[in-house]
Amino acid sequence: MAEEQSKGQKLAEELLRKPKNLGEFDPELLGKASEFCEGYKRFLCNKTEREVVDYSIPILKEHGYTEFEMGRKYGPGDKFYYNNRGKALIMVTVGKRPVADGLRFGVSHIDSPRLDFKPNPLFEDTEMAYFKTHYYGGIKKYQWTTIPLSLHGVVKKCDGTSVKVCIGEDEGDPLFCITDLLPHLARAQMEKPASKVVEGEQLNILIGCWPFADEKVSEKVKLNVMAMLNEKYGITESDFLSAELCAVPAYKPHDYGLDRSMIGAYGQDDSVCAYASFMAELDAKDPEFTTMTVFADKEETGSDGNTGMASLFLKDFIEDFVSAYGLCARHVLMKSICLSADVNAAVDPAFGEAFERNNCSFLNRGPVVSKYTGSGGKYSTNDASAETMGFLRSILEEANVPWQVGELGKVDNGGGGTIAAMISVHNLDTVDIGVPVLSMHAPLEITSKSDVYLLYKAVLAFYMSGKAKE
């Protein structure tokens, strides 16, 4: 016979929050999440913003999306996309309600921290050839030594042709690395602060040591490397001047943990949110409100440039879209609501002193909604209103999607931002949502499969809800 609850127990059940591991919420959830994440792992194999766009457009076409036509008045159920320079992408499904009633946005970024090549990257030293790099985004530089790297990017030649480069991802491809100093000689190095153990100018990628067979040539190893690149891609050293090339970890996405409950991969910040939003966009059948899913570039370096969210490309696109209905973009935006889909830091007990556990997010407790990000006194943040938080909360609870809140660690420990501030500047109600990540910005990041799956369910519920914003 079950023991009767006390008055206090009943009151605690009614009034107090009791966060649960998702395995307690639904024991069958991991199976569903694992199936969903097989597609996510394929998506993660696209390691640059260009590759994500190239991967996504054929899938959009298979699902009936067509390229955006300026001036066309689209009807309910129509699907289209806009490709911004091959590095940012906007996807739209027109809803049953008038566009004038507002849009449902899901915005994520598809760039990740990496090592960009310098304009003149190739050099030889002590009969070894290297590529010089300039790190992109916030990294711990020491984490990028002695790991397998692959090379990705595009070269634009003087004749107008473009060459795509990808070396190190296919079976049998060579790999590359940045060397480190052996511990036997590293006494002075080990006394440096972590930010100085490896410095930016030491992030040189070792690419060869075999000389070109000609005694009359200097820099024989450099020439041999360039000759091989010329044979494979038809490029010369001058073509590096008009190239976007980078090095990224060569790791393949894998299941992690004996229970296979996690995914370990490079670039999950922010491919995880991009994939969840992408699948929600594809699966949003006959939504009430028009959905607009955006893949943005340059978030890791401040969202500048004409493919980043600090530019006007999204606002201009919206203006072009809604003008066909005789509408003004700003009037539509003020009636819209946006999910800025980006990750947050999962509490890591190995570094527990960095987190305030009442208000930070935990792996395997569902998608994390962040009312604000920023640093210190909430600088450089979008701080979602109570009304915006309440609107999203009501949708998630109605759809029975478990979720949690999260700050980025303790208040004075540092901080960071998302593209939410660049979105809300358009008088657009915006709130951050994502998944908790362990080892964020490291060459290998860890997420929970169940968190990934429920983020998709959360964005889909948001897209499909007919609830009007107050």
MARDOVEX-510023 format. One line per field, with one value per residue (C-alpha): residue number from 1; residue in one letter; x, y, z. Coordinates in nm, 3 decimals. Example, Ala and Ser with C-alpha at 12.3 -4.5 7.8 and 13.67 -1.06 7.14 Angstrom:
nr = [1 2]
rest = [a s]
px = [1.230 1.367]
py = [-0.450 -0.106]
pz = [0.780 0.714]
END
This chain:
nr = [1 2 3 4 5 6 7 8 9 10 11 12 13 14 15 16 17 18 19 20 21 22 23 24 25 26 27 28 29 30 31 32 33 34 35 36 37 38 39 40 41 42 43 44 45 46 47 48 49 50 51 52 53 54 55 56 57 58 59 60 61 62 63 64 65 66 67 68 69 70 71 72 73 74 75 76 77 78 79 80 81 82 83 84 85 86 87 88 89 90 91 92 93 94 95 96 97 98 99 100 101 102 103 104 105 106 107 108 109 110 111 112 113 114 115 116 117 118 119 120 121 122 123 124 125 126 127 128 129 130 131 132 133 134 135 136 137 138 139 140 141 142 143 144 145 146 147 148 149 150 151 152 153 154 155 156 157 158 159 160 161 162 163 164 165 166 167 168 169 170 171 172 173 174 175 176 177 178 179 180 181 182 183 184 185 186 187 188 189 190 191 192 193 194 195 196 197 198 199 200 201 202 203 204 205 206 207 208 209 210 211 212 213 214 215 216 217 218 219 220 221 222 223 224 225 226 227 228 229 230 231 232 233 234 235 236 237 238 239 240 241 242 243 244 245 246 247 248 249 250 251 252 253 254 255 256 257 258 259 260 261 262 263 264 265 266 267 268 269 270 271 272 273 274 275 276 277 278 279 280 281 282 283 284 285 286 287 288 289 290 291 292 293 294 295 296 297 298 299 300 301 302 303 304 305 306 307 308 309 310 311 312 313 314 315 316 317 318 319 320 321 322 323 324 325 326 327 328 329 330 331 332 333 334 335 336 337 338 339 340 341 342 343 344 345 346 347 348 349 350 351 352 353 354 355 356 357 358 359 360 361 362 363 364 365 366 367 368 369 370 371 372 373 374 375 376 377 378 379 380 381 382 383 384 385 386 387 388 389 390 391 392 393 394 395 396 397 398 399 400 401 402 403 404 405 406 407 408 409 410 411 412 413 414 415 416 417 418 419 420 421 422 423 424 425 426 427 428 429 430 431 432 433 434 435 436 437 438 439 440 441 442 443 444 445 446 447 448 449 450 451 452 453 454 455 456 457 458 459 460 461 462 463 464 465 466 467 468 469 470]
rest = [m a e e q s k g q k l a e e l l r k p k n l g e f d p e l l g k a s e f c e g y k r f l c n k t e r e v v d y s i p i l k e h g y t e f e m g r k y g p g d k f y y n n r g k a l i m v t v g k r p v a d g l r f g v s h i d s p r l d f k p n p l f e d t e m a y f k t h y y g g i k k y q w t t i p l s l h g v v k k c d g t s v k v c i g e d e g d p l f c i t d l l p h l a r a q m e k p a s k v v e g e q l n i l i g c w p f a d e k v s e k v k l n v m a m l n e k y g i t e s d f l s a e l c a v p a y k p h d y g l d r s m i g a y g q d d s v c a y a s f m a e l d a k d p e f t t m t v f a d k e e t g s d g n t g m a s l f l k d f i e d f v s a y g l c a r h v l m k s i c l s a d v n a a v d p a f g e a f e r n n c s f l n r g p v v s k y t g s g g k y s t n d a s a e t m g f l r s i l e e a n v p w q v g e l g k v d n g g g g t i a a m i s v h n l d t v d i g v p v l s m h a p l e i t s k s d v y l l y k a v l a f y m s g k a k e]
px = [0.000 0.149 0.226 -0.001 0.171 0.210 0.071 0.423 0.496 0.177 0.252 0.611 0.481 0.243 0.473 0.838 1.034 1.198 1.421 1.454 1.697 1.523 1.561 1.323 1.084 1.059 1.261 1.193 1.332 1.690 1.579 1.387 1.671 1.932 1.735 1.697 2.067 2.182 2.083 2.246 2.577 2.564 2.494 2.797 3.026 2.979 3.239 3.223 2.937 2.982 2.954 2.638 2.470 2.580 2.446 2.114 1.995 1.952 1.750 1.533 1.469 1.370 1.112 0.960 1.149 1.229 1.465 1.314 1.164 1.159 0.816 0.627 0.329 0.352 0.050 -0.007 0.205 0.460 0.822 1.129 1.487 1.739 2.111 2.333 2.674 2.690 2.757 2.415 2.072 1.709 1.427 1.057 0.726 0.429 0.159 -0.218 -0.247 -0.164 0.201 0.083 0.012 0.385 0.644 0.800 1.179 1.439 1.792 2.117 2.474 2.669 3.027 3.247 3.588 3.868 4.211 4.190 4.483 4.669 4.675 5.036 5.025 5.289 5.647 5.941 6.160 6.428 6.322 5.962 5.664 5.389 5.070 5.045 4.705 4.506 4.263 3.894 3.670 3.736 3.963 4.207 4.507 4.684 4.390 4.468 4.815 4.881 4.529 4.444 4.337 4.168 4.180 3.862 3.766 3.747 4.000 3.890 4.133 4.209 4.024 3.702 3.676 3.638 3.801 3.665 3.927 3.870 4.162 4.154 3.791 3.785 3.929 4.289 4.335 4.646 4.596 4.775 4.871 5.031 5.326 5.399 5.713 5.816 5.777 6.149 6.226 5.910 6.005 5.978 5.666 5.486 5.543 5.345 4.975 4.742 4.678 5.052 5.148 5.088 5.069 4.887 5.197 5.289 4.971 5.150 5.021 5.283 5.210 5.521 5.892 5.981 6.193 6.134 6.397 6.595 6.928 6.901 6.584 6.573 6.288 6.249 5.986 5.766 5.792 5.704 5.391 5.288 5.346 5.109 4.842 4.883 4.842 4.527 4.358 4.532 4.636 4.955 5.086 4.937 4.590 4.606 4.552 4.191 4.105 3.909 4.088 4.091 4.191 3.938 3.955 3.938 3.727 3.419 3.098 3.064 2.842 3.001 2.949 2.882 2.512 2.560 2.362 2.594 2.751 3.110 3.208 3.366 3.142 2.835 2.830 2.619 2.547 2.328 2.083 2.107 2.013 1.727 1.585 1.641 1.448 1.171 1.145 1.118 0.861 0.641 0.342 0.079 0.182 -0.054 0.218 0.488 0.812 1.151 1.459 1.792 2.148 2.388 2.763 3.038 2.880 3.207 3.382 3.108 2.852 3.008 3.039 2.763 2.676 2.665 2.360 2.497 2.450 2.120 2.081 1.797 1.613 1.652 1.521 1.218 1.150 1.168 0.938 0.665 0.658 0.481 0.186 0.197 0.353 0.646 0.909 0.915 0.539 0.567 0.872 0.708 0.435 0.685 0.881 1.222 1.407 1.777 1.900 2.243 2.407 2.480 2.739 2.652 2.754 3.080 3.156 3.528 3.509 3.213 3.343 3.265 2.890 2.602 2.398 2.057 2.069 2.299 2.201 2.266 2.325 2.022 1.758 1.625 1.670 1.790 1.613 1.836 1.654 1.980 2.346 2.619 2.879 2.913 2.619 2.432 2.643 2.594 2.280 1.925 1.725 1.398 1.088 0.861 0.597 0.836 0.949 0.588 0.486 0.756 0.696 0.327 0.408 0.666 0.445 0.144 0.360 0.492 0.856 1.079 1.312 1.541 1.683 2.050 2.300 2.654 2.829 2.879 2.814 3.173 3.346 3.338 3.038 2.948 2.682 2.465 2.308 1.992 2.108 2.153 1.802 1.610 1.752 1.486 1.211 1.163 1.083 1.369 1.474 1.767 1.715 1.968 2.125 2.383 2.734 3.037 3.379 3.225 3.463 3.705 3.801 3.567 3.235 2.984 2.603 2.320 2.123 1.800 1.868 1.926 1.603 1.396 1.539 1.397 1.063 1.070 1.138 0.876 0.618 0.703 0.665 0.338 0.168 -0.130 -0.098 -0.085 0.162 -0.007]
py = [0.000 0.334 0.578 0.883 1.208 1.470 1.819 1.950 1.683 1.765 2.135 2.080 1.875 2.155 2.452 2.351 2.261 1.920 1.887 1.532 1.345 1.275 0.901 0.936 1.143 0.886 0.559 0.514 0.855 0.747 0.508 0.783 1.028 0.784 0.731 1.106 1.165 0.936 1.216 1.467 1.281 1.297 1.671 1.715 1.585 1.928 2.126 2.474 2.712 2.657 2.282 2.313 2.528 2.293 1.996 2.159 2.295 1.958 1.834 2.145 2.084 1.723 1.860 2.098 2.418 2.647 2.942 3.271 3.491 3.859 4.016 3.686 3.666 3.322 3.133 2.905 2.592 2.740 2.667 2.856 2.941 3.220 3.144 3.432 3.388 3.017 3.092 3.179 3.039 3.137 2.879 2.968 2.782 3.013 2.967 2.969 3.298 3.624 3.726 4.051 3.852 3.793 3.523 3.245 3.266 3.005 3.145 2.956 2.990 2.741 2.860 2.711 2.790 2.677 2.767 2.988 3.003 3.332 3.495 3.378 3.052 2.825 2.828 2.595 2.575 2.317 2.117 2.087 2.259 2.433 2.634 2.945 3.001 3.271 3.121 3.197 3.240 3.177 2.877 2.742 2.731 2.448 2.216 2.232 2.076 1.708 1.631 1.512 1.797 1.809 2.093 2.250 2.546 2.707 2.868 3.130 3.137 3.431 3.268 3.290 2.922 2.796 2.488 2.316 2.168 1.886 1.672 1.446 1.336 1.037 0.697 0.689 1.068 1.209 1.400 1.704 1.836 2.110 1.982 2.044 2.052 1.730 1.740 1.673 2.021 2.203 2.331 2.697 2.631 2.463 2.767 2.991 3.073 2.855 3.138 3.151 2.781 2.782 3.120 3.214 3.229 2.875 2.730 2.620 2.306 2.050 1.939 1.767 1.692 1.526 1.732 1.792 1.598 1.886 2.002 2.341 2.437 2.599 2.526 2.181 2.061 2.366 2.317 1.949 2.032 2.304 2.069 1.813 2.079 2.200 1.848 1.783 2.124 2.320 2.601 2.799 2.970 3.302 3.147 3.143 3.519 3.461 3.158 3.070 2.771 2.638 2.346 2.168 1.856 1.542 1.361 1.181 1.218 0.918 0.784 0.841 0.651 0.283 0.365 0.552 0.840 1.115 1.243 1.357 1.568 1.890 2.189 2.102 2.472 2.549 2.262 2.103 2.395 2.432 2.068 2.073 2.389 2.249 1.931 2.129 2.348 2.042 1.876 2.183 2.081 2.351 2.581 2.854 3.119 3.150 2.991 3.136 2.928 3.108 2.973 3.262 3.294 3.474 3.436 3.316 3.640 3.888 3.834 4.101 4.085 4.050 3.693 3.763 3.866 4.214 4.283 4.373 4.061 3.919 4.251 4.313 3.965 4.014 4.347 4.182 3.900 4.100 4.388 4.154 4.164 4.543 4.520 4.691 4.468 4.656 4.614 4.238 4.205 4.374 4.106 3.820 3.611 3.450 3.157 3.241 2.883 2.855 2.631 2.688 2.544 2.220 2.195 1.998 1.858 1.852 2.234 2.278 2.604 2.780 2.716 2.843 2.526 2.674 2.863 2.668 2.388 2.017 1.747 1.526 1.759 1.888 2.202 2.506 2.841 3.138 3.456 3.648 3.592 3.859 3.918 4.094 4.330 4.176 4.367 4.285 4.084 4.046 4.008 3.839 3.990 3.806 3.801 3.635 3.379 3.310 3.267 3.006 2.838 2.790 2.631 2.391 2.284 2.239 2.018 1.828 1.909 1.905 2.205 2.393 2.741 2.829 3.106 3.082 3.004 3.228 3.598 3.723 3.426 3.566 3.521 3.517 3.620 3.491 3.644 3.724 4.083 4.129 3.995 4.183 4.513 4.487 4.525 4.148 3.957 3.708 3.441 3.199 2.822 2.545 2.242 2.214 2.130 1.991 2.119 2.397 2.543 2.253 2.044 1.777 1.875 1.652 1.668 1.446 1.276 1.328 1.700 1.722 1.539 1.745 2.068 1.958 1.884 2.227 2.418 2.211 2.286 2.657 2.645 2.453 2.638 2.849 3.053 3.423 3.651 3.891]
pz = [0.000 -0.111 0.168 0.159 0.069 0.339 0.292 0.233 -0.028 -0.215 -0.201 -0.319 -0.613 -0.709 -0.655 -0.700 -1.012 -1.020 -1.329 -1.459 -1.677 -2.007 -1.948 -1.653 -1.862 -2.144 -2.137 -2.512 -2.603 -2.671 -2.946 -3.126 -3.075 -3.206 -3.525 -3.575 -3.512 -3.792 -4.029 -3.799 -3.818 -4.198 -4.174 -3.947 -4.221 -4.386 -4.196 -4.352 -4.425 -4.799 -4.759 -4.548 -4.814 -5.092 -4.896 -4.807 -5.142 -5.319 -5.021 -5.036 -5.405 -5.333 -5.089 -5.341 -5.264 -5.556 -5.584 -5.468 -5.741 -5.654 -5.704 -5.696 -5.463 -5.305 -5.175 -4.875 -4.894 -5.137 -5.047 -5.165 -5.070 -5.115 -5.144 -5.032 -5.197 -5.119 -4.750 -4.603 -4.679 -4.617 -4.642 -4.640 -4.618 -4.671 -4.407 -4.422 -4.237 -4.418 -4.419 -4.258 -3.939 -3.889 -3.949 -3.742 -3.765 -3.678 -3.717 -3.661 -3.783 -3.993 -3.937 -3.664 -3.512 -3.744 -3.883 -4.192 -4.430 -4.455 -4.804 -4.857 -4.661 -4.815 -4.683 -4.626 -4.315 -4.234 -4.540 -4.429 -4.595 -4.399 -4.440 -4.221 -4.058 -3.884 -3.634 -3.685 -3.381 -3.015 -2.966 -2.709 -2.941 -2.760 -2.838 -3.210 -3.196 -3.268 -3.389 -3.741 -3.966 -4.305 -4.559 -4.699 -4.910 -5.251 -5.484 -5.735 -6.028 -6.256 -6.547 -6.345 -6.258 -5.902 -5.757 -5.446 -5.216 -4.969 -4.855 -4.551 -4.531 -4.768 -4.685 -4.801 -4.803 -4.634 -4.310 -4.167 -3.824 -3.619 -3.419 -3.051 -2.839 -2.667 -2.285 -2.239 -2.375 -2.269 -1.923 -2.028 -2.237 -1.946 -1.726 -1.964 -1.914 -2.119 -2.367 -2.445 -2.442 -2.817 -2.989 -3.307 -3.525 -3.421 -3.571 -3.887 -4.058 -4.158 -4.514 -4.648 -4.624 -4.957 -5.201 -5.570 -5.766 -5.915 -5.768 -5.941 -5.748 -5.405 -5.159 -5.308 -5.056 -5.113 -5.487 -5.457 -5.256 -5.502 -5.796 -5.641 -5.577 -5.933 -6.068 -5.860 -5.871 -6.149 -5.913 -5.864 -5.553 -5.670 -5.658 -5.278 -5.299 -5.411 -5.199 -4.888 -4.743 -4.390 -4.173 -3.953 -3.738 -3.950 -3.690 -3.814 -3.608 -3.376 -3.102 -2.761 -2.437 -2.377 -2.392 -2.725 -2.576 -2.700 -3.019 -3.039 -3.339 -3.459 -3.533 -3.328 -3.238 -3.432 -3.672 -3.405 -3.410 -3.787 -3.841 -3.590 -3.753 -4.104 -4.027 -3.857 -4.169 -4.394 -4.167 -4.108 -4.320 -4.386 -4.098 -3.985 -3.992 -4.257 -4.143 -4.227 -4.146 -4.176 -4.191 -4.120 -4.153 -3.956 -3.610 -3.461 -3.561 -3.472 -3.753 -3.975 -4.354 -4.611 -4.507 -4.132 -3.932 -3.867 -4.239 -4.405 -4.618 -4.408 -4.377 -4.752 -4.833 -4.610 -4.778 -5.121 -5.006 -4.833 -5.082 -5.327 -5.083 -5.057 -4.710 -4.542 -4.377 -4.048 -4.001 -4.055 -3.831 -3.534 -3.544 -3.584 -3.336 -3.372 -3.219 -3.225 -3.226 -3.068 -2.812 -2.445 -2.208 -2.030 -1.666 -1.653 -1.306 -1.391 -1.392 -1.161 -1.016 -1.347 -1.327 -1.115 -1.112 -1.043 -1.371 -1.601 -1.839 -1.805 -2.063 -2.120 -1.978 -2.308 -2.516 -2.325 -2.351 -2.269 -2.175 -2.221 -2.297 -2.302 -2.035 -1.700 -1.657 -1.953 -2.205 -2.575 -2.518 -2.636 -2.317 -2.411 -2.257 -2.015 -2.289 -2.537 -2.279 -2.184 -2.547 -2.613 -2.277 -2.355 -2.693 -2.548 -2.260 -2.488 -2.716 -2.410 -2.495 -2.183 -2.166 -1.931 -1.886 -1.899 -1.843 -1.978 -1.650 -1.348 -1.400 -1.368 -1.532 -1.884 -2.107 -2.472 -2.718 -2.999 -3.308 -3.110 -3.058 -3.434 -3.495 -3.226 -3.353 -3.627 -3.362 -3.376 -3.055 -3.015 -2.769 -2.770 -2.779 -2.832 -2.669 -2.391 -2.517 -2.337 -2.453 -2.663 -2.926 -2.881 -3.185 -3.044 -2.883 -2.703 -2.717 -2.595 -2.873 -2.680 -2.643 -3.020 -3.099 -2.858 -2.998 -3.334 -3.165 -2.999 -3.323 -3.506 -3.235 -3.266 -3.644 -3.632 -3.349 -3.451 -3.132 -3.213 -3.041 -2.799]
END
